[in-house]
Amino acid sequence: MEGASDGFEVVTSEGSGAEQSPAPSQGKAVREDGDPAEKPPLPEPAGTAQSERGWNQPSPSQNSVLPESTEKGTMTVSMIKDNGTSWKTWPNFENQECFPGEVIQQDYHMPDVLTVRVETGSDSFQEVVVQVERPTYKKPFLGGFRNVSTGVEFHNAGSQTKPKKRPDKGIQLFCRGTQTAVEKNAQQQTRNTTSTQMTKTGLYVSNITDKLITPGKYFTAEEYHKRRLEAVIVIQKYFRRWHAAYLVQNLKEQRRLRLAQEAQEELQKKLEKEEKLIREYEKKLNPKTREDFELLYHDLELWMQEETERINRTLTGGKRKAALFALLEEETALIACIGMHKLNANLENQQKAILHFLSKCAQPRRWKAFDGKITEMDTPNSLRGKELLEIYRSINIKDIPKDERISVLLTLKWTVKEHECKLTEELVALIDREIDLLSREVKECNLEGLRKRICTLFLQYIKTPEFNPQVAGLIKVPQDPLTLYKNVYFCHSCEKYLPPSEFPIPASSHTIGRCRSCYQLDNEARKRESYFKYRLILEDLRKSEVDYQDDSKIVFLVQLPDMQYLMEKIWNCQSALSACSDLYELVMVRWDKQREWSPWNTILLTKEEADVHLKLCNLQKTYEAPFIYRIEQKHIRAKSYFARIPAMASFLHRSNNQSNANSSKENSSLNLKK
């Protein structure tokens, strides 16, 4: 600009313009020699703003005009015409004396309303009232000009206009000045002065606390580093010794814990085995269930085979026949003894079954609420069942005083007299007969038959739905006899019509054969086999297959005779690894854990071996080739046996397809690796 080159110089900020306002613009002018001086506010031209210390009032914009006169001079301005053109006029200071390098101070405060005289024509003027707007924001400094002769600064017009507001991006932004730390080094001298007093003429200073310091031997940097290296080596020696002792101590502690754990496991196994043997011995000593008597007959058969073999090996001729006859007599006596135990056990089991049945009739209604609590409610039917249960228990008590017995019989009599029928009349007659015999001091041993008849008739009374409504949903025999013809089967051995639950159907059978009682009787008379241990192995196998949750089905088709054949004929009742023959320690698991269990995908191991086997990922790398070949041969034998079972045929074909697919995948992966 020409004006700037004639008498003005450019005023800029030391920073980045719009981000930092210069100090000279805060009410200070700049002299020609560069020293700041106090400067009064002066009028500014249109479109510019003058800075003043402590005065942040906005100046008139381009559309406003300046006041007509000041305190010591007048100022002429121009008005913007309608066509958008304007004339810039600079302030004309009159009656002012200006000296070079001197600034005239003025005390001016812009009012809120200004009266401006505007030239509207060549000889006409008009006074216009202008209202001054005072914004609350601080205007940024964008540089400007300074008059060299007067020292007046004129800022750029951008500082007088309201800046355009930037859109909010939702992110806090910082300028470079706030992100950069300014560092400055400065020297500092302490103000603490000290002095030293020495002994001199007329003054004595004690030297008791003084120390005599003599210089040591000078050593070089090489000696210093060597000394540090030796110290580091010493530290390393002690640390390694401590670390070695620490590791040894940890190994000893781990060994102690492992040995203690192994001893505990061994003791636990021993206790479990002893407990199983004691339980088995108790079953044989006091047999109560069908499995207990199967164990007895199985042991009897084993004893007979051993004795027969001993007699055939040691005796010949007539002595042999006599020994075999004596053995047969002894076997007959043992069978009779077992039969007596069986009768007693049946009576005891029958009584327990009756009490269990009556307890079901006396149970209240139960349901689970939303909070998980069980709610019970007694109904009239359950209360009736509970009353009949208490009476039945009372009449079965033995060795009670005569008065209490008569009281129980009278309670029973008044209970059954509520219903008039042939059954209740017969029951009441028996009760009156026992009361009469008790009054005649008849011995109790002579009343046992009468009391059994009373208990039998009362039990029949309890099982009648008309007298005990709660029993209607628990009796096995339906109320309508015609329903029996829809789902019953005929047993050709005992010639009885029985429900389907009484017929064991093996997986290899095509038709319904004999009932369970006939199978049991035939087993006791001929084979005398015990499936107790095989049942335990099959139950453990089914539980483990359920835990896999892969919809395994074959294991639930296998019956106890099939499991016996698999154990005895194929696996020889011993572990494939350790040859352990204790059936209580053996379990069956999957050979390939990725496929469901089947007789051709199984292996017989001990419990510890099975746990380790199921953790293996690659059987080909873990086991040797001869062992794998031996296991595969057992699987082929199992396939040939179970392929004859119709229910197993479909699973066998599916397993073959799956194994072929797996082998093709392995071959393709090997070809890709090559």
LOZAZA-363318 format. One record per atom (N, C-alpha, C): residue in one letter; y, x, z. Coordinates in steps of 0.2 Angstrom, whole numbers, plus 5000, padded with zeros to 4 digits. Example, Ala and Ser with C-alpha at 12.3 -4.5 7.8 and 13.67 -1.06 7.14 Angstrom:
BEGIN
a497250665039
a497850625039
a498450665039
s498950645035
s499550685036
s500050645039
% end
This chain:
BEGIN
m499450045000
m500050005000
m500650045000
e501250024996
e501850064996
e502150065003
g502150005006
g502550005013
g502150045017
a501550055017
a501150095021
a501350175020
s501450185014
s501550255012
s502250275013
d502750225013
d503450245014
d503550255022
g503350205026
g503550215033
g503050195038
f502450185035
f501850155040
f501250205039
e500850205044
e500250235044
e499750195047
v499150205044
v498550155045
v498350165053
v498250115056
v497950115063
v497250095063
t496750135065
t496050115065
t495750125072
s495150095073
s494850105080
s494350165079
e494250195085
e493750255085
e493050225084
g492850165085
g492250145085
g492050105078
s491750055078
s491550015072
s491949955070
g492649965072
g493049915070
g493049845074
a492649805071
a492649735074
a492249735081
e491849795083
e491549795089
e491949825095
q492449865093
q492749895099
q493549895097
s493949875102
s494649865102
s494949935104
p495449965101
p495750025102
p496150015108
a496250075112
a496750075117
a497450065116
p497650095110
p498350085108
p498550015107
s498149975105
s498349905104
s498449865110
q498249895116
q498349855122
q499049865125
g499549845121
g500149845124
g500549915124
k500249965121
k500550035121
k500650055113
a501250085112
a501350115106
a501150185105
v501150205099
v501050275098
v501650315095
r501850365099
r502450405097
r502250445091
e502850475088
e502650515082
e502250585084
d502350605090
d501950665092
d501250645095
g501050575094
g500450555096
g500350535103
d500850545108
d500750525115
d500850445115
p500450415119
p500550345120
p501150335125
a501550275124
a502050265128
a502050185129
e502450165134
e502450095135
e502950065130
k502650005127
k503049975121
k503049905122
p503649875121
p503749805122
p503549765116
p503349705117
p503149665111
p503749655107
l503549655100
l504049645095
l503849595090
p504249555087
p504049505082
p503649535077
e503149495074
e502749525069
e502849485063
p502649505057
p502649475051
p502149415051
a502249375046
a501849315045
a501149345043
g500649315046
g499949345044
g499749405048
t500049425053
t499849485057
t499949465064
a499649505069
a499749485076
a499949555079
q500349545085
q500549605088
q500149605095
s499949665097
s499549665103
s500049685109
e499949655115
e500349665120
e499949675127
r500049715131
r499749725137
r499749655141
g499149635143
g499049575147
g499249515143
w499349515136
w499549455133
w499149445127
n498649395128
n498149385123
n498349315119
q498949305119
q499049235115
q499049245108
p498849195104
p498749205097
p499449205094
s499449235088
s500049235084
s500049185079
p500549155076
p500549105071
p500049135065
s499749085063
s499249105057
s499649095050
q499349105045
q499649105038
q500049045037
n499748985040
n500148925038
n500648905043
s500848955048
s501348935053
s501948985052
v502448975055
v503049015054
v503249045061
l503749095061
l503949125067
l504549095069
p504749105076
p505449075078
p506049095074
e506549055074
e507149065070
e507549125073
s507549135079
s507949185082
s507649215088
t507749275090
t507449305096
t508049315101
e507949345106
e508549355111
e509049395109
k508849455105
k509349495102
k509449495095
g509149455091
g509149455084
g508849395081
t508949385075
t508649325071
t508149355066
m507749305064
m507149325060
m507149265055
t507049285049
t507049235043
t506349235041
v506049175040
v505349165037
v505349115032
s504849115028
s504749075022
s504249025024
m504248965020
m503748915021
m503248905015
i502648895017
i502148885012
i502348825008
k502348835001
k502448774997
k501748734996
d501848674993
d501248634992
d500848664986
n501148704982
n500648724976
n500248784978
g500248804985
g499848854987
g500148924987
t500748934984
t501049004984
t501549014990
s501649074992
s502049084997
s502449154996
w502949165000
w503349225000
w503249255007
k503149325007
k503049355013
k503749385014
t504049375020
t504649405022
t504549445028
w504849495029
w504749545035
w505349525040
p505249535046
p505749525051
p506349565050
n506949535050
n507549565049
n507949565056
f507949625059
f508249635066
f508949645065
e509349605068
e510049615067
e510349635074
n510949665074
n511349685080
n510849725084
q510449765082
q510049815085
q510149885083
e510249925088
e510349995086
e509650035087
c509450065081
c508850095081
c508950175080
f508650205085
f508650275084
f507950305083
p507950365079
p507350395078
p506950405084
g506250385084
g505850405090
g505950365096
e506450315095
e506550275101
e506350195100
v506050165105
v505850105104
v506250055109
i506450005106
i506849955110
i506449905114
q506549905120
q506049855124
q506349785124
q505949735123
q506149665124
q505649625128
d505949585132
d505549535136
d505449475133
y504949465129
y504849395125
y504249365127
h504249305129
h503649265130
h503649205125
m503149195121
m503149145116
m503049075120
p503449025119
p503348965122
p502748925118
d502548865121
d502048825118
d502248785112
v502948775111
v503248735106
v503748775103
l503848785096
l504348825093
l504748775088
t505348785088
t505748755083
t505948805077
v505748795071
v505848845066
v506248815061
r506748855058
r507248825053
r506948855046
v506748805042
v506448825036
v506948805030
e506948855025
e507348845019
e506948795014
t507248745013
t506948695008
t507248695001
g507848725001
g508148734994
g508648794994
s509048794989
s509548844988
s510048844994
d510248784996
d510748785001
d510548735007
s509948715007
s509748665012
s509248695016
f509248675023
f508748705028
f508548645032
q507948655035
q507648595039
q507248625045
e507348595050
e507048625057
e506348585057
v505848635059
v505148605059
v504948625066
v504648585070
v504348595076
v503548615075
v503448675078
v502748705077
v502448715084
q501848695085
q501448695091
q501048755091
v501048795096
v500648855096
v500048845100
e499448865096
e498748855099
e498548925102
r498348915108
r498148975112
r497348975113
p497049005108
p496249005109
p496049045115
t495449035118
t495149065124
t494749125122
y494649135116
y494249195114
y494649255113
k494349315114
k494749375113
k494649395105
k495149405102
k495149425095
k494949495094
p494449505089
p494249575088
p494749615084
f494749675085
f495249725082
f494949755076
l495349745070
l495049765064
l495549815061
g495949845065
g496349895062
g497049865060
g497549915057
g498149885055
g498649945053
f499249935054
f499749985052
f500249995057
r500550055057
r501050075062
r501650105059
n502250085061
n502850105058
n503050175061
v503050225057
v503150295060
v503850305063
s504350265060
s505050275063
s505150235069
t504850175069
t504950135075
t504350135080
g503750155078
g503150155082
g502850085083
v503050035079
v502849965080
v502149965076
e501649935079
e501049925076
e500949855073
f500649845067
f500449785064
f499749785063
h499449735066
h498649725065
h498549685059
n497849695056
n497649655051
n497649585052
a497649545047
a497649475047
a497049445050
g496449485049
g495849455051
g495849445059
s496249485063
s496249475070
s496649415072
q497049385067
q497449325069
q497049255067
t496549265063
t496149205061
t495549195065
k495349135066
k494749125070
k494149145066
p493749195069
p493149225065
p492649165064
k492249175059
k491749135057
k491149145062
k490949085064
k490449085069
k489749095066
r489349145068
r488749165065
r488249115068
p487749095063
p487249045066
p486749075071
d486549035076
d486149065081
d485449065078
k485149125078
k484449135076
k483949125082
g484149115088
g483649115093
g483449175096
i483749235094
i483549305096
i484149335098
q484149365104
q484649405107
q484749465103
l485349475100
l485549535097
l486049585101
f485949645100
f486349695103
f486649745098
c487249765099
c487649805094
c487349885096
r487549925092
r487349995092
r487650025099
g488250005100
g488550035106
g488250025113
t487849965113
t487549945119
t486849975119
q486549995114
q485950025113
q485950105114
t486450135113
t486550205113
t486850225120
a486550275123
a486850295130
a487250365128
v487850365131
v488250415130
v488150465136
e488050525134
e487850585139
e488450635139
k488650655145
k489150705145
k489050755151
n489150815150
n488950865154
n489650885158
a489650895164
a490250915168
a490050965174
q490451015175
q490251055180
q490551035187
q490251055192
q490451025199
q490451085204
q490951095208
q490951145213
q490951115220
t490451135224
t490451105231
t491051135235
r491251085239
r491851105243
r491651125250
n490951135251
n490751165258
n490851245258
t491351265262
t491451335262
t491151365269
t490851425269
t490551455274
t490851525275
s490751545281
s490951615283
s490451655287
t490451715287
t489951755291
t490351805296
q490151795302
q490551835307
q490151895309
m490451955308
m490052015310
m490352055316
t489952095319
t490152135325
t490652185323
k491252185327
k491752235326
k492052255333
t492552295332
t492852315338
t493152255342
g492952245348
g493252185352
g492852125351
l492352125347
l491852065346
l491152085346
y490752055349
y490052065349
y489652005347
v489252015342
v488851955340
v488151975341
s487751925345
s487051945346
s486651945340
n486151985340
n485651995334
n484951975336
i484851935342
i484251925344
i483851875339
t484151835336
t483851785332
t483851815325
d484151865323
d484151895317
d483451915315
k483251915308
k482651935305
k482751995301
l482252035301
l482252095297
l481852085291
i482152075285
i481752065279
i481752125275
t481152145273
t481052205269
t480752175262
p480852205257
p480652185250
p479852205250
g479452165247
g478752175245
g478652215239
k478052215238
k477852255232
k477952215226
y478252245221
y478452205215
y477752205210
f477652145208
f477152135203
f477352105197
t477052115192
t477252095185
t476952025183
a477151995178
a476951935176
a476251935174
e475951985172
e475251985170
e474851985177
e475052025182
e474752025189
e474851955192
y475351915191
y475451855193
y474951805190
h474951805184
h474451755180
h473751775182
k473551835183
k472951855185
k472751825192
r473251835196
r473151805203
r473051735203
r473451695199
r473351625198
r472651605196
l472451645191
l471751635188
l471251645193
e471251695197
e470751705202
e470751645207
a471351625209
a471451565214
a471151505210
v471251495204
v470951435201
v470151435200
i469951495199
i469151505199
i468851495206
v469251515211
v468951495218
v468951425219
i469551385217
i469551315218
i468951285214
q468851305208
q468351275204
q467651285207
k467551345210
k466951355214
k466751305219
y467251305224
y467251255229
y467151185227
f467551165221
f467451095219
f466751085216
r466551135212
r465851125209
r465351125214
r465351165220
r464951155225
r464951085228
w465551065230
w465550995232
w465350945228
h465450945221
h465250905216
h464450905216
a464150965216
a463450965216
a463150935222
a463450945228
a463150915234
a463250845234
y463750815231
y463850745230
y463350715226
l463250745220
l462750715215
l462050715218
v461850775222
v461250775225
v461150725230
q461650715234
q461650655239
q461550585236
n461950575230
n461850515227
n461150505224
l460850555221
l460150555219
l459650545224
k459750575230
k459350555236
k459450485238
e460050465238
e460150395240
e459850345236
q459950355229
q459550315224
q458850315224
r458550375225
r457850385226
r457550345232
r457950355238
r457750315244
r457750245243
l458350215240
l458350145238
l457850125234
r457650165228
r457150145224
r456450145227
l456350195231
l455650195234
l455650135239
a456250115243
a456150065247
a456049995244
q456449995238
q456349925234
q455649925231
e455349975229
e454649975226
e454149955232
a454349985238
a453849975244
a453949895245
q454549875245
q454649805247
q454349755242
e454349775235
e454049735230
e453249735231
e453049795232
e452349805233
e452049765239
l452449765244
l452249725250
l452349655249
q452849635245
q452949565243
q452349535238
k452149585234
k451549565230
k450949555234
k450849605239
k450249605243
k450249545247
l450849525250
l450849465254
l450749395249
e450949395243
e450849345239
e450149335237
k449849395236
k449149395234
k448749365240
e448849395246
e448549375252
e448649295253
e449249275252
e449349205253
e448949165248
k448949185242
k448549145237
k447749145239
l447549205241
l446849205243
l446749155249
i447149155254
i447149115260
i447149045258
r447649025253
r447648955251
r447048935247
e446748985243
e446148965239
e445548965244
y445549005249
y445048995254
y445048935258
e445648915260
e445848845263
e445548785259
k445748795252
k445548745248
k444748735248
k444448795248
k443648785248
k443448765255
l443748785260
l443548765267
l443648695268
n444248665267
n444348595268
n444548565261
p444148555257
p444348525250
p444548455251
k445148445247
k445448375247
k445548345240
t445648385236
t445848365229
t445248375224
r445348355218
r444848365213
r444848445211
e445348475211
e445348545210
e444948585215
d445048565221
d444748595227
d443948595226
f443748535224
f442948525223
f442748565217
e443148575212
e443048605206
e442948685208
l443348705212
l443248775214
l442548785218
l442448735222
l441848735226
l441148745221
y441148695217
y440648695212
y440648755208
h441148785206
h441148845202
h440948905206
d441148905212
d440848965216
d440048955218
l439848885218
l439148875219
l438748895213
e439048885207
e438748905201
e438648985200
l439249015202
l439249095202
l438749115207
w438649085213
w438149105218
w437449095215
m437349045212
m436649025209
m436449075203
q436949095199
q436849145194
q436649215197
e437049235202
e436849295205
e436149295208
e436049245212
e435349245215
e434849235210
t434949195205
t434349195200
t434249265197
e434849295195
e434749365192
e434449415197
r434549405203
r434249455208
r433549435209
i433349375209
i432649355210
i432249375204
n432549365198
n432149385191
n432149455191
r432549495194
r432549565193
r432049595198
t432049565204
t431649595210
t430949565210
l430849505209
l430149475210
l429849455204
t429149445204
t428749425198
t428249375201
g427949335196
g427349295198
g427549235203
g427049225207
g427149175212
g427749185217
k427849245219
k428449255223
k429049235220
r429149245214
r429749225210
r429849155210
k429249115208
k429349045208
k429449015215
a429149045220
a429349025227
a430049035229
a430349095227
a431049105228
a431449065224
l431349045218
l431749005214
l431648935217
f431148905220
f431048845223
f431448845229
a431448895233
a431848895239
a432648895237
l432748935232
l433448935230
l433748865227
l433248825224
l433448755222
l433548715228
e433148715233
e433148675239
e433848695242
e434048755243
e434648775246
e435248745242
e435148745235
e435748725231
e435748645232
t435248615233
t435248545234
t435648525240
a435448565246
a435748555252
a436548565252
l436748615248
l437448635247
l437748575243
i437448555238
i437748495234
i437848435239
a437348425243
a437448365247
a437948375252
c438048435255
c438648445260
c439248435256
i439348465250
i439948455246
i440048385245
g439548345244
g439648275242
g439948235249
m439648255255
m439948225261
m440648245262
h440848305260
h441548325261
h441948285256
k441648265250
k442048235245
k442148155247
l441648125250
l441748055253
l442248055258
n442248105262
n442748105268
n443448115265
a443548155260
a444148175257
a444448115253
n443948075250
n444148015246
n444447965250
l444047955256
l444347905261
l445047925264
e445147985265
e445748015267
e446348005262
n446148025256
n446648015250
n446747945249
q446247905250
q446347835248
q446847805254
q446747825260
q447247795265
q447947825264
k448047885262
k448647915260
k448947875254
a448547865249
a448847825243
a449047755245
i448747725250
i448947655252
i449647665256
l449647715260
l450347715264
l450847735259
h450747775254
h451247795249
h451447735245
f450947695244
f451147635240
f451547585244
l451447575250
l451747535255
l452447565256
s452547625256
s453247655258
s453647645252
k453347645246
k453747625240
k454047555240
c453647515243
c453847445243
c454347435248
a454447475253
a454947475259
a455547515257
q455547545252
q456147585250
q456747545248
p457347555250
p457947515248
p458147535241
r458647495239
r458847515232
r459347575233
r459347615228
r459747675228
r460047685221
w460747715222
w461047725215
w461547785217
k461747825212
k462247875213
k462947845211
a463447865215
a464147845214
a464447895210
f465047875208
f465447925204
f465647985207
d465647995213
d465748055217
d465148095219
g464548065216
g463948105217
g463548085223
k463848045228
k463448025234
k462947965232
i462447965236
i461847915235
i462047855240
t462047805237
t462147735241
t461447705241
e461347675247
e460747635248
e460847565251
m460447525248
m460647455250
m459947415251
d459847385257
d459247355259
d459347285256
t458747255253
t458747195250
t458247155254
p458247085254
p457747045257
p457047065256
n456947085249
n456247105247
n456047175251
s456547225251
s456347285254
s456247275262
l456647235265
l456547225272
l455847185273
r455647145269
r455047115269
r454447165269
g454547215264
g454047265263
g454047315269
k454647325272
k454647375278
k454247335284
e454347275285
e454047235290
e453247235289
l453047225283
l452347225282
l452047295283
l452447345281
l452147415282
l452147435289
e452547415294
e452547425301
e451947385304
i451747325301
i451147295304
i450547325302
y450547355296
y449947385293
y449747445297
r450347485298
r450247545302
r449947525310
s450247475312
s450047455319
s449347435320
i449047405315
i448347375315
i447847435313
n448147485311
n447647545309
n447647595315
i448047585320
i448047635326
i447447625330
k447147685331
k446547675335
k446647705343
d446247675347
d446247695354
d446847675357
i447047615357
i447647585360
i447447535365
p447847525371
p447647475376
p447447405373
k447047365376
k446847305374
k447447255373
d447947255378
d448547215378
d448947225372
e449047285370
e449447305364
e449047285358
r448447295358
r448047275352
r448147195351
i448047155356
i448147085356
i448847065353
s449347105356
s450047085353
s450147105346
v449847155344
v449847175336
v449547115332
l448947095335
l448547045331
l448946975331
l449246955336
l449646895336
l450246905332
t450546965331
t451146965327
t450846965319
l450246995318
l450046985311
l449846915310
k449546875315
k449346805314
k449946765312
w450546775316
w451146725314
w451446755308
t451346815306
t451646835299
t451246805293
v450646805294
v450246775288
v450246705288
k450346665294
k450346595294
k450946565290
e451446605288
e451946575285
e451746545278
h451146575275
h450946545269
h450246525270
e450146465267
e449546425268
e449146435261
c448546475262
c448046485256
c447446505259
k446946515255
k446246535257
k446246605260
l446646645257
l446646715260
l446946715267
t447446685268
t447746685275
t447346645280
e447046595278
e446546555282
e445946605285
e445646645280
e445146685282
e445446745286
l446046765285
l446246825289
l446446795296
v446746735296
v446846705303
v446246695307
a445646675304
a445046665307
a444746735310
l444846785306
l444546855308
l445046875314
i445646865314
i446046885319
i445846845326
d445746785325
d445546745331
d444846765334
r444446785329
r443746815331
r443846885335
e444246925333
e444346985336
e444646975343
i445146935344
i445446915350
i444946895355
d444546845352
d444046815357
d443546875359
l443346915355
l442846975356
l443147025361
l443847035360
l444147075365
l444247045372
s444246985372
s444346945379
s443646945382
r443046955379
r442446965381
r442147035383
e442647085382
e442547155384
e441947185379
v442047165373
v441547195368
v441847265367
k441347315366
k441547385364
k441847395358
e442247445357
e442647455351
e442247475345
c441747515347
c441247535342
c440947475338
n440847425341
n440547365338
n441047325334
l441747335335
l442247305332
l442547335326
e442247395324
e442547435318
e442447395312
g441847365310
g441747325304
g442247265304
l442347235309
l442847175309
l443547195308
r443747255311
r444447285310
r444547305303
k444047335300
k444047355293
k444147295288
r443847235289
r443947175285
r444647155286
i444847155292
i445547135293
i446047175289
c445947235290
c446447285286
c446347275278
t445747265276
t445647255269
t445947185267
l445947135270
l446247065269
l446947075269
f447247105274
f447947115275
f448247155269
l447847205267
l448147245261
l448147205255
q447647155254
q447647115249
q448147065249
y448347045255
y448946995256
y449547035254
i449647095256
i450247135254
i450347145247
k449747155243
k449847165236
k449847105232
t449947045235
t450046985232
t450846975231
p451046965225
p451846965224
p452046895227
e451646845228
e451946785231
e452146795238
f451846845241
f451946855248
f452346915249
n452346965244
n452747025245
n453047035238
p453647005237
p453947015230
p454147085227
q454147135232
q454347205230
q453747235227
v453147205228
v452547245225
v452447225218
a452847175215
a452747155208
a452847215203
g453347255204
g453447305199
g453047375200
l452647375205
l452247435207
l451447425206
i451247365205
i450447355204
i450347375197
k449747415196
k449547435190
k449247375186
v448847335189
v448547275185
v449147225184
p449247205177
p449747155176
p449547085178
q450047045179
q449946975181
q449646935176
d449746955169
d449446915164
d448846955162
p448246935163
p447646965161
p447546985153
l447846945149
l447846945142
l448147015139
t448647045143
t448947105141
t448447165142
l447847155146
l447347205146
l446947225140
y446947175136
y446547185129
y446947215124
k447547225125
k447947255120
k447947335120
n447847365126
n447947435127
n447347465131
v446747445130
v446147475134
v445647505129
y445247545132
y444747585128
y444147585132
f443547585128
f442847575131
f442547645132
c442347665138
c442047725139
c441247715138
h440947755133
h440247745132
h439747775137
s440047815141
s439647845146
s439547805152
c440147785155
c440047735161
c440147665159
e440247645153
e440247585150
e440847545154
k441447565154
k441947535158
k442547535153
y442947485154
y443547475150
y444147505154
l444447555151
l445047595155
l445647595151
p446247605154
p446847625150
p446847695147
p447247705142
p447247765139
p447347825143
s447747815149
s447847875154
s447247905157
e446647865157
e446047885160
e445647925155
f445847935149
f445447975144
f445748045142
p445448095144
p445748165142
p445648175135
i446148185130
i446048195123
i446148265121
p445648305120
p445748375118
p446048375111
a446348435110
a446748445104
a446248445098
s445648465099
s445148465093
s444748405092
s444848345096
s444548285095
s444848245090
h444348205087
h444548155082
h444548085084
t444148075090
t444048005092
t444148015100
i444147955103
i444147945111
i443447955113
g443348005118
g442648015120
g442547985127
r442348025132
r442247995139
r442847995143
c442847965148
c443347955153
c443448025157
r443948025161
r443948085166
r443448085171
s443248035174
s442748035179
s442048055176
c441848035170
c441248055167
c441348135165
y441848155163
y441948225161
y441848265168
q442148245173
q442148275180
q441348275182
l441048225182
l440348215184
l439948265180
d440048265173
d439648315169
d439748385171
n440448405172
n440548475174
n440248495181
e440248445185
e439948465192
e439148465191
a438848435186
a438148435186
a437848495181
r438248515176
r438048565172
r438448635172
k439048625169
k439448685168
k439748715174
r440048665178
r440348685185
r440948735183
e441348725179
e441948765177
e442548745181
s442948795183
s443548785186
s444148805182
y444648755181
y445248765177
y445848775181
f445748795188
f446348795192
f446748855190
k446448915189
k446848975187
k447148965180
y446748935176
y447048925169
y447648875169
r447548825173
r448148785174
r448748815176
l448748855181
l449348895183
l449648935178
i449248975174
i449449015168
i449848965163
l449448905162
l449748865157
l450448835159
e450448815165
e451148785168
e451648845168
d451548905170
d452048955169
d452248965162
l451748965157
l451948975150
l452348915148
r452248855150
r452648795148
r453348805151
k453448825157
k454048835160
k454448885156
s454148945154
s454548995151
s454748975144
e454348925141
e454548905134
e455048855134
v455148815140
v455648765140
v456348805141
d456348865145
d456948905146
d457248935139
y456748945134
y457048965128
y457448915124
q457348845125
q457748795122
q457748805114
d457148815111
d457148815104
d456648765101
d456548715105
d456148655103
d455448675101
s455148715106
s454448735106
s453948675107
k453448665103
k453048615103
k452248635104
i452048685101
i451348705101
i451048715108
v451448745113
v451248755119
v451048685123
f451348635121
f451248565124
f450648535121
l450348555116
l449748535113
l449148565115
v449248625118
v448648665121
v448348635127
q447748615127
q447448595133
q447048645137
l446848625143
l446548675148
l445848705145
p445448665141
p444848705138
p445148755133
d445648735129
d445948785124
d446148845127
m446548835133
m446748895136
m446248935139
q445648905141
q445148945144
q444748985138
y444748955132
y444448995127
y444849045125
l445549035125
l445949095123
l445949145128
m445849135134
m445849185139
m445249225139
e444649185139
e444049215140
e443749245133
k443849215128
k443449235122
k443949285118
i444549275118
i445049315114
i445349375118
w445549365124
w445949415128
w445449445133
n444849415134
n444349445139
n444649445146
c445049395147
c445349385154
c445649455157
q445949495153
q446249555156
q446849575152
s447349615155
s447949625151
s447849675145
a448249665140
a448149705134
a448349775135
l448849785140
l449049855142
l448649895147
s448649865153
s448349895159
s447649875160
a447349825157
a446649795158
a446649765165
c447149735168
c447149705174
c446749635173
s446249625177
s445849565177
s445949515182
d446449525186
d446649475191
d447049415188
l446749355188
l447049305184
l447749285188
y447749295194
y448449275198
y449049315196
e448849375193
e449349425191
e449549425183
l449149385179
l449249385172
l449649325170
v450049335165
v450449285162
v450449295154
m450549235151
m450549245143
m451249235141
v451449275137
v452149275134
v452149285126
r452749275123
r452749285116
r452649355114
w452349365108
w452249435106
w452949455102
d453149405098
d453849415095
d454249355098
k454749375102
k455149325105
k455649295101
q455649305094
q456149275090
q455749205087
r455149205088
r454749145085
r454449105091
e454349045091
e454049005096
e453349025098
w453149015104
w452449035106
w451948995102
s451349025101
s450848995098
s450249045099
p449549015099
p449049065100
p449049125096
w449349125090
w449349185085
w450049215086
n450449205091
n451049245093
n451049245101
t450549275104
t450549285111
t450249345113
i450349365119
i450049425122
i449949415129
l449349435132
l449249425139
l449349495143
l449849485148
l450049545151
l450149525159
t450249575163
t450449565170
t451149545170
k451449525176
k452049495176
k452549555175
e452449615178
e452949665177
e452949685170
e452349695167
e452349715159
e452649665155
a452549595157
a452949545153
a453649555153
d453949565159
d454649575160
d454949625155
v454549685155
v454749745151
v454649725143
h454149695142
h453949675135
h454549625132
l454749585136
l455249535133
l455949565132
k456049625135
k456649665134
k456649705128
l456149715124
l456049755119
l456349725113
c456649765108
c457049735102
c456549755096
n456249805096
n455849825090
n455149845092
l454649805091
l453949815093
l453649875089
q453849885083
q453549935079
q453650005081
k454250015084
k454450075086
k454250085094
t454150035097
t453950045104
t453150055105
y452750015102
y452050015102
y451750065097
e451250095098
e450850135093
e450550085088
a450350115082
a450050075077
a449350055079
p448950085082
p448250065084
p448350005089
f448750005093
f448849945098
f449149885094
i449549895090
i449849835086
i449249805082
y448849855079
y448349825075
y447849785079
r447649805085
r447249775089
r447549705091
i448149705093
i448449635094
i448449595088
e448549615082
e448549575076
e447849545075
q447349585076
q446649565075
q446549505080
k446749505086
k446649455091
k447049385088
h447649395085
h447949345083
h447649315077
i447249355073
i446849325067
i446249285070
r445949305075
r445449265078
r445649205081
a446249205084
a446549135087
a446749095081
k446949115075
k447149075070
k446449045067
s445949075067
s445349055064
s445048995068
y445149005075
y444948955080
y445348885080
f446048895080
f446448845081
f446648805074
a446448835069
a446548805062
a446048745061
r445548745065
r445048685065
r445348625068
i445848635072
i446148575076
i446648545071
p446648485070
p447148445065
p447848455067
a447948445074
a448648455076
a448948515075
m448548575075
m448848645074
m448948665067
a448648625062
a448648645055
a449348655053
s449748605054
s450348605051
s450848655054
f450748675060
f451148725063
f450848795061
l450248795059
l449948865057
l450248875050
h450248825045
h450548835039
h451348855039
r451648825044
r452348835045
r452448905047
s452048935052
s452048995054
s451949045049
n451449035044
n451349085039
n451949085034
n452249035033
n452849035028
n453449075032
q453449065038
q454049105042
q453849175042
s453249195043
s453049265043
s453149295036
n452949265031
n453049285024
n453849295023
a454249255025
a454949255024
a455249315027
n454949325034
n455249385037
n455049455034
s454349455032
s454149515029
s454549535022
s454649475018
s455049485012
s455749515014
k456049495019
k456749515021
k456649585023
e456149605027
e456149675029
e456049725023
n455649695018
n455449745012
n456149745008
s456549695008
s457149695004
s457649745008
s457649745014
s458149785018
s457949865017
l457249875017
l457049945016
l457149965009
n457149925004
n457349944997
n458049954997
l458449925000
l459149935000
l459350005003
k458950015009
k459150085012
k458950135008
k458350135004
k458150184999
k458650194994
% end
